[in-house]
Amino acid sequence: MISSTLLELDDHRAESGSVQDGQATVSIVIPCRNEAQFVGCCLDSIIASDFPHHRLEVVVVDGMSDDGTREILSRYTENYPFITVLQNQKQITPAAMNLGVQHARGDLIMIMSAHATYERSFISTCVALSKEYNADNVGGTWNVRPRKDGLIDRAIARSLSHPFGVGNALYRTLKADKKPRWADTAAFGCYKREVFERIGLFNEQLVHSQDYEFNLRLKRAGGKTLLVPGNVINYYARSDFLSFCKHNFTNGLWVILPFLHSPIMPVSWRHLVPLIFLSSLIVTGALELLAAGSLWLSVAVAAAYGLGTIAASIQIAWRERDLKYLLLMPLVFPALHVTYGVGSLWGLARLITAPQWWRKLFKDRGRHETGN
């Protein structure tokens, strides 16, 4: 399957031609399912881009939407010949990405989200810096926005762009005035076509985290990802409280499950912090039951977390000039970390009870011992 995919990519490359005089062509791949609320704004921002339309191709890969998304997309394809729509029967994100990449004809292939909008110069900046830095992948930073304008929605958005909430995820936290830098990953990505020829496509066994794992495979293969803080993506995050918690649980779960399906360590250590934090509370609580006098361990862990939460809440309230955040953030941060950690714990339970994991573990150990 991989070899046929690479042949398809080579065929597209022959049809599109090579880059001449820096006039790169760009294919934008947008995975999409039930995005009626946002897909129009997303496409409008791309259409308003300063990148020439005659060098642009937009491939929306729809996962059989049933909320009116397909009707919206039909109107765009009628009015803009560079926009096409493909159907994703598998209805999962990595399958949509791969279908779009296989269809793409551009010299550069960009992955974009349907629930985001892009600055006017976003595409042209990625193209220019890809050439200037000889980067295999160029991406920007998120300006996390709530999907609704309630106070709790805004508090959730702030938690998803603060270092205390998301650690050293630079594409979420880096300020726009910083200089471009090499990074493990960036928001979405503008890839050279040959990247997919070199390392293959997105791992379709990873329902989530497929983009991060792909960028780590790229790095392992000697590729370079450039993070450009001034290249801003307005990303609309799930911001009602129930959806927020469910999404965190899913994210935490898919921090662990990729270990079943990837040949590399598919996450960063920061992704494991909520699991470590929650596990430490469980372990210290168990020790208190078994050994009198060990209560101080639980208190120390909880106190350290509490102080961090208060400090981050004060910082956000000061920056936003709104004291209400002092009340909300101490609720939102624990909701983020605990639901994420619970998801990771559930993922760990599924991992260690999966025969596939143990076969993979002992197979890798055997290879290491034999030097193969």
N, C-alpha and C positions, 0 to 999 in steps of 0.2 A: 504493500500500500504506500509506503514512504517513497519508494523508487518511482512509482507512477506519479505521485504528487510532484516530485522534483522534475520529472519530465514535463508535466503540465506547466510548471513555473518557467522552465527553459523555453517552452513554446511561446508563452506569453511574452517573455523577454525578447525573443526574436521578432515577434509581431510589433512590439512597441518601439523597438530600436534602442540604441544606447544613448546615454546622456551626451548631448553635444552643446558646447559653448555654455555649460552650466544651466541649460534649459531643461531641468529635470521635470518629469511628469510625476504626478502624485495620485495614488489611489487611496481613498479613505474608506475604511471598513467600519461599519457601525452595527454591532449586534443589537438586536431590538426585540422586545416582547412586551406587549401591553404598555406602550409608552405614549398613549394619546395625549397625555397632559404635557409632555415635554418635547416629543420628536419634532414638531413643527418649529419650535424655537431653536432647537439644535441645528436643523437644516437651514433655517434663516440666517443663523450666525455664520455658517459655512458659505452660504451664497453671498453674504455681505463681505466675505474675506477679500483682502487685496491680492490674493493669488489668482492668476489668470485662469478663467474657466476653461479655456481650450487646452490647458495642461492638467486639468483636474478631472478625476473620476470619483464619484461617491457611490459606494455599494452598501446599501442597507440590507442586512440579513435578518429577516423577520421570523420569529419563532412561532408562527401560526397565531398571531394576536387575535383576540376576540373582543377588544374594547373600542374599536373604531380606528385603531392605528393604521390598518391596511387601507382604509378609505382615505386617510390623510396622506399616506405615502403615494397613493394613486394620483392625487392632485399634483404632487411635486414631480412625479415622473412625466406627467403630461406637459408640464411647463418648463422643465429643465432636462434637456437630453443627456446631460452628464450624470444624472442620478438614475440608478437602477435598483431594483428590489429583487432579492432572492428569497426563497422560502427555506427555512431551517426546520426540517421535519423532526430532528432530534430534540429541538427546543432547549438546548443547553448552550451556554455562552461559548465554550471553546470550540464546539462544532460550528457555531456561527462564524467565529473568527477564521477558522480553517477554510470554510466554504468561501468566505470573502477573499482570503489570501489567494486561494486557487483561481478565483475569477479575476483578480486584480491584474492590471496591465501596466501599472506605473513603475517608474524606476525606484520610487520610494513608496512604502506602504505604511499608512498611518492607521492606528486603532483608536477609535473614538467611542465615547459613551453617548447613548441617546438622551440620557437625563443630565446633560451638561450643555453649556454654550461656550463659545470660543472667541477670544479677542480677534479683532480684525486682522492683525498681523501674525496670528498664531501659526498658520501653515507656512507662510513665507519665512518666518523666523526659524522654524524647524528645518526647512530646506536649506537655508543659507548656512546655518550652524553645522548641519550634517556635513556639508562640503568643507567649511572652514576648519572644523576640528577633526575631520575624517572619522566621525562618530558612527558606530553601527546602529545606534539608537539615540534619538533625541526626544526628550519629553519635558513637560512643564510642571507647574505646581497647581495645587487645588486652592481655589477660594471657596471654601465650604459654605454653602448657603442652605437654609432650611426650605423645605417644600411648602411650608405655611409660615405665616408671620406672627405666630403666637410666641409668648415669652418662653415657654418650655421648648418650643421648636428652636428658637434662637440659642437657648442654653445648650441644647443637644449639639447644634452645629459648632458652638464654641468648644465643646469637649472633644470634637473630632478634628480639631485643628490646633490643639494645645499639646505641648510636649508631655505634660502630666497624663493626658488622656491617651495619646498614641505613641509616646516614646520618641525615638529619633527617626521617625518617618519624615524625612526632609521634604518630600513632595507635598506634605500636608502643613509643615510648620515653618519652612524657610521663607524669609521675607523677600519681597519682590526686588529690593534694591541690592541683593547679593549677586555676586558674579556666578556665571556658569561653573559647574564642577562635575567631576566624574562621580558616579554613584552606582549603587547596586541596582536601583530601579528608579523610574520616574513616572509621573502620571501619564498613563496610556503610552504612546510611543510612536515615533516616526522611524521606521526601520529601512535600512538598505535591503533591496530585494534579495541580495545574495545571503543575507542572514538566514532566511528560510531554507535556502539551498544547502547551507552549511550545517545547521543544527536541527532541521526539521520543523514541524509545525507545533501548534499548541497541544498540550497533553489533554486529550478528550476524556480521560478518566478523572480529571480534576474539575469537578463542577464549579468550584471556586478556587481562587488562588492561582489560576492557570497563568496569568500574566506575570506574576512575581516569579513563579517557578521557571517560566520561559526566560526571563531576564537573568536569572541565576545560571541557567544553562548557557546562555550567551556569554556571560562573564567567565564561566569555567572553560569555554572554548576560546578564550582570548579576546572576546568582543568587548566593546566599550559603550557604556551608556552615559550620555550627557544630560544632566539635570539643569534646566534653565529657569531660575526663579522668576525672572521677569515675564516669562511666557505663561500667562495665567489662564486657567480653566475654571469657569464658574460651575462648580459641581453641586447638584441639588441632592442632598443626602436625605434619607428617611428620617423624619423628624417628629412624627407622633410617637409617644412613649412606647406603646406596645410594639410597633414595627421596629423601633430602635432596639428594643431588647431582643426581639426575635432575630434581627439581623446580626446583632452581636453574638448571639448563641451560634448562629450558622457560621460566622467568621471564625469563632473559636474552634468549632468542630473541624473546619477545613484548614486549620493550622496543623492539625494532627493527621488527618486522613491522607494527605498527600504523601506521607512516609510510606504508605502502601504501594503507591503507584509511580514514584519518581526514583530514578537512580542516584539522585543527589540529595543533600539536605535541602529540602524545598522551601525553607522559611529562614528568617533571621531570628537571632536570639530574642529580639524585642517582642516577637510574636508569642513567645513562651512565658513572658513575665506574668500575665494574669493567671496562668496555670500554676506557676511557682508560688505566687502570692496566695491564691486560694488553697493550694495544697499545704502551705505553711500554716495557715489558720486551722485547717483540719488536723494536721499532725500535732500542733501545739495544744489544740483542744483535747485530743485523745491522750496526750501525755498528762494533761491535768487530771483526767479521770483515773489514770494509772498510777500517777506519782504525785502525792501531795506536795505543794510548794513550787510546782512548776507553772503556776498561773502567770508568773511574770513574763514567760515566753510569749503567751498569747497577747498579753497587755502590750508588750514591746512592739510586736508586729502591728497590732491595731493602732497603737499610738503613732508609730512612724507613718503609717498610711494616712491617719487622720491629719497629722501635721502637714503632709504633702497636699492633701485635699484642700485644707484651709488656705495654705499659701497660694495654690493655684487659683482658688476661688477669689481671693482678695485681688490677685493680679488681674483676673478677668473683669471683676467689678470696677476696678480702677480704670482699666483701659476702655471699658464700655460706658463709664460714667453712670452706672446704674447699680444701686445697692441691692436690688432684687436678686442679682446673680449670687450674692453672698448666701442667700437662702436656697437657691436652686442648684448651684453647682455641687454642693456637698451631697445632693441626692443623685445628680446625673452621673458624676464620676464613678461612684460605687456601682450604679446600675450598669454602666459601660463595662467595668472591669469584672464584676461578679458574673454577669451573664456570659461574657466572653470566656471567663475561666471555667464556668460550668460546661459550656460547649466543648472546651478543650478536655476537660475531665471525661466527658462522655465520649469524645473522640479517642482518648487514651484507652478507655475501657473497650471500645470497639477494636482498637488496634491490637491490643494484647490478646484478644480472644479470636483474632482472625488467623486461621492456619496459614494463609498467604503471607502474613507478616513473618511468621517463624521460619517458613521455607526461604523467604527472601533473606532473613537475617543470617541463617546458617549457610546459605549459598554464598553470601558476601564474605562471611568469615572464612569459608573454605578457600575462596579465591585469594584472600589476603594471606592466609597461611602458606599457600602454594606459590605465591608470588605471581599469579596470573591476573 
